[in-house]
Amino acid sequence: MKVEYDGETDTLTVILRQGVVAESDEDKPGIILDYDDAGNLLSIEVLDASRRVEEPRHVTFSTNG
């Protein structure tokens, strides 16, 4: 998994798995979900991230167990 923030476009992208995007859906305004041809979720894109996310330039990673 990879998290990218583009300050020029103010876009936060969470890449869950590598693959070729076959379909993109804007599930909610400003939230884009990308799927491969098998229907697997590849990435989540947040538009206008600085307005939707507390700190788009910082990521905290945690695990349970």
Sequence and secondary structure as in RCSB ss.txt:
>XXXX:A:sequence
MKVEYDGETDTLTVILRQGVVAESDEDKPGIILDYDDAGNLLSIEVLDASRRVEEPRHVTFSTNG
>XXXX:A:secstr
 EEEEETTTTEEEEE S     EEEEEETTEEEEE TT  EEEEEETTHHHHSS TT        
